[in-house]
Amino acid sequence: MKVVQFTIPVAGEHSVIVQEDIQPFFYEHLHRHSETQLTWIIKGEGTLIAGNYMQRFKPGEVYILGANQPHVFKSDPAYFDKRKKKEIHALTIFFNPKGFFKPILELPEMKGIQKFIEMTHHGLQAPAAQQETLAAMMRDIYQKNNAQRLAAFIETLQFISGLRKWKSLSTELTEHTISDSEGLRMNDIYHYTMSNYTDNITLKQIAEIAHLTPQAFCRYFKKHTLKTYVNFLNEVRVSEACKKLKLRDYESVSSVAYQTGFANAVTFNRVFKKITGKSPRQYSREYNQNIE
């Protein structure tokens, strides 16, 4: 695959940078930058990897990703099929707490906000009840310029720093844990897994992608993600299975198992329940009851 620079800076000579993305799919490579980012998913769905955490994302959700936190919003495979003419739409606000924005955070009135920003290092997901309010505030920031944009953003930070029930996305990894060269290697591992999870990926195959021996790969992956590769692969497969169960895109539970890379329905049921706390049938039934 094409190798990309892992550390991706956000250009601009402003303390607050707003970026609107309307594309066929989200940027597909694991990356990080010195800016903290606040992202509103307007359109599109897939899998978010943030540090050592992974979950599905969908329209309406709002995320904060910490400065230098490795992350990728990986669009579902359908978005890479030109025949389906799908697209994503997102609004992202970037600011560097150690750059132009630092003097503002050092003001006495910003102590509460500064404390909250320190908590965003591992990434956060906004409470569902506040997503629409946050989205409206982000849209307002996007429509303003210069000092008015800065003022609107500070008001938004004041609002979000007072919210409770933020969901933490990652744990224990620091911004110095993964170097740029290691980031490129992790990007290759994630990219290969997300593209081939339906296949029987052997430890030897994925170790070759990382240019390591199987034994060295196991140690490397556990060190940087705090989980085994098998656990990560199962999380990817269960995440895709959840999507099919939600959309009722299946003929039987067994068919979902085979379509998401599991060798048999028994293993699928066991792994699915271990990860979600529910059986596939129970998960599908409860989800669809809630939306009817």
N, C-alpha and C positions, 0 to 999 in steps of 0.2 A: 504494500500500500504506500501511498505518498506520505513522506515524512513531513510534518509541519512543525513550526516553532512552537514550543509548549507555552512559553510565557508570551501572552498576547496583550500588548498595551492598548489602552483606549486613547485615541488621539484627541487633541483639542486643548485650547488654552482657557478652559473654564473650570470653576470649582464644582459645577454640576453639569453633567453631560447626559442628554436624553437621546435615545436611539430607538427608532421604530423599525421593526423588521417585518416585511411582508415578502416571503420567499416560498419556494416549493417545500423546503424542509429547514429545520434548525441547523446551525453550524454543528457538524457531526464529530468533531474531534475533542477529546479531553483537553482542557486548557485551563489556564488561570491568568490572573492579572492583578496588579496592585490595587485596583479599585474595588470597593464593596459595590455590589449591584443589587438593585431592587427590580424584580422582573414580574410583570403581569402577563400571563398567558391569555391572550384574547381568542386565539384560534389555533388548533393543533393539539396533538396528544402523542405520548410516547413514554420513554423511560428517562428519569432524571438520575444521574449519578453525581453525588456530591461528597467528595472525600471517600469515606468507607461506607457510605449509605446509598441505597438505591430504592426508588419507588416510581410508580407511574405518575405522570402529570396529565392534567386535562384543562380545558378552557375554564377561565374564571379564577384560577388559582394564582396566588401572589407569593413570591419567594424572595428571601434575602440571602445572598451568597457572600460569604466573608472574603475579605481581601486575601489574595493568594490561595484561595481554596480551589483545588482541582475539581472541575465539574464539566458536565456536558448534558444538554437536553437532547437526547437521542430520539429523533422522530421515528414513528412506527414504519415498518417496511413499505406500507402503501404509499407513503409520501415520496418515495424514491421511484415510483412507477409513473412515468409521464402520462401514460394512458388514463390514469385516474384523475389527473388534473387537480390534485389536492394542493393546499397551501397552508402555511402557518402565518400567524400574525401575533406579534408580541411588542410590548413597550417596556423598555429597560432604562433605568436611571443609574448612572455610574457616579461615584464620588470617591476620592482618595482621602481616607482619614489621616494619612501621613503626608499628604501633598498640599494642594491649594486650600483644602477644607480644614486643615489642622488648626490654623489660627482661630477659626470660628468655633471649633470644638473646645478650645482652651478658654473661652469666655466663661465667667462665673455662672451665667444663666444657662449654660449648656451642659452642666454637670450630669443631669439626669439622662440627657441624650447621649453623652459620651459614654456613660456606664452601659447603656443599652447597646451601643455600637460594639463595645468590647465583647458583648455576649453573642454577637452575630458571627464570630469567627468560624464556627462550625456549620453555619447555614441554618436558616429558619423558614418555616412555612406559616403564613398568616392564618389566623383562626377563620374558619369558614364564614362565621357570622359577620366578619368585618371586611370580607373580600370586596364587596361592591363599593363600600365607602372608600377603601384604599384605591380601587381602580379609578373612581371619580377624582380623587385627589391627584393621582398620577396623570390623568388626562388633563387636569387643570395646569399642572406643572409643564406638561408638553406644549400647551398653548401659550405659555408666557415666555418672555425673554429677559435676559440680563438680570437686573436687581429684582424684578418682580418674580422671576423664576426662582432665584435664590431664596427669596422670602417665602414663597409657596412651598419650597422643598423643606425649609426649616420648620414650617408649620406642620408638614406631613411627618417629619421626624419626631416632633413633639407628640403628635397623635399616636404613632406606632410605638413609641417608647413607653406609653402608658397602657398599652394593651396587655392582656394576660392570655395564657393558653397558647403561646407560640409553640410550634412543634419543632424540636431540634432535629436536624438532618444528619449530623455526623458527630463522632466522638473521638477524643484523644489524639487525633492527628494534628500536628502543628504545621505552620506554614513552611517550616524548614525540613519537614520529613521527606518530601519528594523533590529531588533536584530536577532540572530541566531534562537531562538525559534519561533519568528514571521515568519522568513523565511521558516521554516519547514511547518508552517501552510499555508503560501501563496503558497508553493510548492504543497501542497495537493489540494488547491483550483484550481490552474492552471491545475494540472494534471487531476483532475476529469472533469473539464470543457472541456479541449481539447479532452478527451476520450469520452465524452457523449454529446457534443454539439448538436447532431442530435435529442436527446430526449427532452422531455418537462421538463427541469430542474426547479423545483420550488424553491422558496426562502427557504422553510423549508428544502429541501434536501441539498442544498449547505451549509446552516447554520450548519446542522448536521455534514457535512464533516469537518467544521472548529471548531466544538465543541462549538458553540455559539448559542444564541437565534437569531431568525431572525432579531430582532431589533438591537441587538449588532453587528451582522454580517454586516448589512448595514452600520453602523457607522465605523466599523473596515475596511471594504473594501474601502470605500470612503476616509478614512484617508490615507491609504497606496497607493492608486492608483490614487487618485484625480478624480475618475469616479465611477458611480454606477455599481453594478454587472450586471444589465440588459444591460447597454451600453457595458460593456466588452464582455458579451456573444454575443451580436449582432455583435460586431467587429470580433469575432472568426468566426461566421457563415458567415458574408459577405466576410471575407478573404477566406474561403473555397469555397464560391460561385464564387468569382473572378477566382479562379483556374479552376473551371469547365467551366466558360464562356471563358476563354482564350484557353483552350484545346478543346472547342466545345464538351465537354463531357456531353451532355444533349439532351433530346428530345424536351423540351419546357422550357420556363422560369418558369412555374408553377412547373415543375418537379425539377428544381434547388432549388426552395423555399422549397419544402417538403424534399428534400435530405439533406438540410443544417439546418433543425430544425425549419423552420418557419411554422406557422399554416396555412397560406394561401398566395396566390400570392400578394394580395393587401398590406398586411403588409410587405412582402418581398420587393416589389418595393419601398415602402415609406422609409423603413430603409436603403436599399441599396443606394438610391439617397441621403439620408441625410449624409451617411458616405463617399461616393465616389464623390458626386456631379453630378452623371450621373445615368440614368436608366440602368437596367441590359442589355436591348437590345442595347442601345447606347454604353455602355461599351464594350460589345462583338464585336459590329460592328467596332468601332474605333480601338480596339486592333488588330483585325484580318486584318484590312485594312493596318495597319502599318507594318505587317510582311509579307504581300503578295508582 
